[in-house]
Amino acid sequence: MGRPMSTTVIASLLVGAVLALRFKVSILVPTILAAWGVLTGIGLAWEITAAWITLETAVVTTALQVGYLSALLLEGLAIPPS
């Protein structure tokens, strides 16, 4: 089960970074809620334990926020055009 979790984390980091380039921070709330719904639905369909679903939603929520913050920090460090 390690591979799907790492894929989900990487995808969440990238989604968070893309969102930071286009939207304000308020976009994270509906994105996180949508991710929770999708992960819960997938977990129930695959009959995964509630503890694993909870862990994955916590990790994805954190990854979305870290991706968003990382993109903002990298954008702020970029050298402005001359």
TORKOL-4160 file (C-alpha; in steps of 0.2 Angstrom, whole numbers, padded with zeros to 4 digits, m for minus):
82
<pt num="1" X="0000" Y="0000" Z="0000"/>
<pt num="2" X="0015" Y="0012" Z="0000"/>
<pt num="3" X="0015" Y="0016" Z="m0018"/>
<pt num="4" X="m0003" Y="0023" Z="m0019"/>
<pt num="5" X="0000" Y="0033" Z="m0004"/>
<pt num="6" X="0016" Y="0041" Z="m0011"/>
<pt num="7" X="0007" Y="0044" Z="m0028"/>
<pt num="8" X="m0007" Y="0053" Z="m0019"/>
<pt num="9" X="0005" Y="0064" Z="m0009"/>
<pt num="10" X="0015" Y="0069" Z="m0024"/>
<pt num="11" X="m0001" Y="0073" Z="m0034"/>
<pt num="12" X="m0008" Y="0083" Z="m0019"/>
<pt num="13" X="0008" Y="0093" Z="m0018"/>
<pt num="14" X="0007" Y="0097" Z="m0037"/>
<pt num="15" X="m0011" Y="0102" Z="m0036"/>
<pt num="16" X="m0008" Y="0113" Z="m0021"/>
<pt num="17" X="0007" Y="0121" Z="m0031"/>
<pt num="18" X="m0004" Y="0124" Z="m0046"/>
<pt num="19" X="m0018" Y="0131" Z="m0036"/>
<pt num="20" X="m0006" Y="0144" Z="m0028"/>
<pt num="21" X="m0001" Y="0150" Z="m0045"/>
<pt num="22" X="m0019" Y="0154" Z="m0050"/>
<pt num="23" X="m0030" Y="0157" Z="m0034"/>
<pt num="24" X="m0030" Y="0164" Z="m0017"/>
<pt num="25" X="m0029" Y="0154" Z="m0001"/>
<pt num="26" X="m0048" Y="0152" Z="0000"/>
<pt num="27" X="m0047" Y="0139" Z="m0014"/>
<pt num="28" X="m0040" Y="0127" Z="m0002"/>
<pt num="29" X="m0056" Y="0124" Z="0008"/>
<pt num="30" X="m0066" Y="0118" Z="m0006"/>
<pt num="31" X="m0051" Y="0108" Z="m0013"/>
<pt num="32" X="m0048" Y="0099" Z="0004"/>
<pt num="33" X="m0067" Y="0095" Z="0006"/>
<pt num="34" X="m0067" Y="0088" Z="m0012"/>
<pt num="35" X="m0052" Y="0078" Z="m0008"/>
<pt num="36" X="m0060" Y="0071" Z="0008"/>
<pt num="37" X="m0075" Y="0066" Z="m0002"/>
<pt num="38" X="m0065" Y="0057" Z="m0015"/>
<pt num="39" X="m0054" Y="0048" Z="m0003"/>
<pt num="40" X="m0068" Y="0043" Z="0008"/>
<pt num="41" X="m0078" Y="0036" Z="m0008"/>
<pt num="42" X="m0063" Y="0027" Z="m0014"/>
<pt num="43" X="m0059" Y="0020" Z="0003"/>
<pt num="44" X="m0077" Y="0014" Z="0005"/>
<pt num="45" X="m0077" Y="0006" Z="m0012"/>
<pt num="46" X="m0061" Y="m0003" Z="m0009"/>
<pt num="47" X="m0066" Y="m0008" Z="0009"/>
<pt num="48" X="m0051" Y="0001" Z="0017"/>
<pt num="49" X="m0051" Y="0003" Z="0036"/>
<pt num="50" X="m0057" Y="0019" Z="0043"/>
<pt num="51" X="m0040" Y="0022" Z="0051"/>
<pt num="52" X="m0032" Y="0021" Z="0034"/>
<pt num="53" X="m0044" Y="0033" Z="0026"/>
<pt num="54" X="m0042" Y="0045" Z="0041"/>
<pt num="55" X="m0023" Y="0044" Z="0039"/>
<pt num="56" X="m0024" Y="0047" Z="0020"/>
<pt num="57" X="m0035" Y="0062" Z="0022"/>
<pt num="58" X="m0024" Y="0070" Z="0035"/>
<pt num="59" X="m0009" Y="0067" Z="0024"/>
<pt num="60" X="m0017" Y="0074" Z="0008"/>
<pt num="61" X="m0024" Y="0089" Z="0017"/>
<pt num="62" X="m0006" Y="0093" Z="0023"/>
<pt num="63" X="0002" Y="0090" Z="0006"/>
<pt num="64" X="m0011" Y="0102" Z="m0002"/>
<pt num="65" X="m0006" Y="0115" Z="0010"/>
<pt num="66" X="0013" Y="0112" Z="0009"/>
<pt num="67" X="0012" Y="0112" Z="m0010"/>
<pt num="68" X="0002" Y="0129" Z="m0010"/>
<pt num="69" X="0014" Y="0137" Z="0003"/>
<pt num="70" X="0029" Y="0130" Z="m0007"/>
<pt num="71" X="0023" Y="0138" Z="m0023"/>
<pt num="72" X="0020" Y="0154" Z="m0014"/>
<pt num="73" X="0038" Y="0154" Z="m0007"/>
<pt num="74" X="0046" Y="0150" Z="m0023"/>
<pt num="75" X="0036" Y="0163" Z="m0032"/>
<pt num="76" X="0041" Y="0176" Z="m0019"/>
<pt num="77" X="0060" Y="0171" Z="m0021"/>
<pt num="78" X="0059" Y="0173" Z="m0040"/>
<pt num="79" X="0070" Y="0186" Z="m0047"/>
<pt num="80" X="0058" Y="0200" Z="m0055"/>
<pt num="81" X="0061" Y="0204" Z="m0073"/>
<pt num="82" X="0071" Y="0219" Z="m0077"/>
